[in-house]
Amino acid sequence: MIGKLERVALREVWQNEPQFTRWLQENIDVLNGLIDVTLSNPEREQAAGDFAVDLVAEDGSGNPVIIENQLERSDHDHLGKIITYLTSLGARGAVWIVAEPRPEHVAAISWLNESSSASFWLVKVEAIRIEGSPPAPLLTVIVGPSSEGKQVGQTKRELAARHINRRRFWEQLLETAKKRTNLHAGISPGIDNWLSTGAGRTGMRWMYVIRMDDCQVELYIDRGDGSEEWNKSTFDKLCAHREDVERAFGGPLEWQRLEGKRACRIRKVLEGGGLANEDEWPKTQDAMIDAMIRFEQALRPFVERC
């Protein structure tokens, strides 16, 4: 015979949050089995500045872990308290137990797990009984830390840092370039690894490209959807003057028809300079500007005929 499970209002089991906190202090093992962290020595109402934390426990390494309880919908006030307590006590983890987690707080705890070295758990608490039995707690982890989440957070931080560095690189390059050429005048620096301006013909653009360990200048040929035939035809017209172009440029170029792809390009890769070596940025930027000036001058007469 299978009994029928019934949910019980939390306030029928614990009249208030302090009562729930005392119960959890005495039954910390219930939480241990849920979050895969062994918590011990839970203490109530520990001071954190002008505030008091519901519970402060220790993990297996003796690091403090804060526990904040809320027998109602999660709210911004408690989220703010958790972050305050965490920083005040130098805790390595936080458990937020709520009756009803709001979606925005689920997202916030996920973000904190990605963005912080601390670990965060958002736990839903319910009370249940079976066929008139005494009520029992039912705790469910809604969000918790994971190695995948930490890796996602690390990747996001690396990308953010790379975007900042790219913008700084382009700002410096444009400032230097305007003293020598008007080709990219009026172009604003961005966070992409490329910077482009029109070549005077629809579908053709002069581009700077920066990568971690090298950089390049290129003429990119692409009129967009349905333009593959035009792109290839235009590339072929330019390629017919390859010897003249390379003679004017002062060296070989890469002529990439990019078979199987819509676009084409002509480029010059400059080895030994890139985003990773900031000390060499001025040298790299000078080399890119010099190459772009020669590149544009060599190709311009033939671009104008397309």
Order of alpha helices (4+ residues) and beta strands (2+ residues): beta-alpha-alpha-alpha-beta-beta-beta-alpha-beta-alpha-beta-beta-alpha-beta-beta-beta-alpha-alpha-beta-beta-alpha
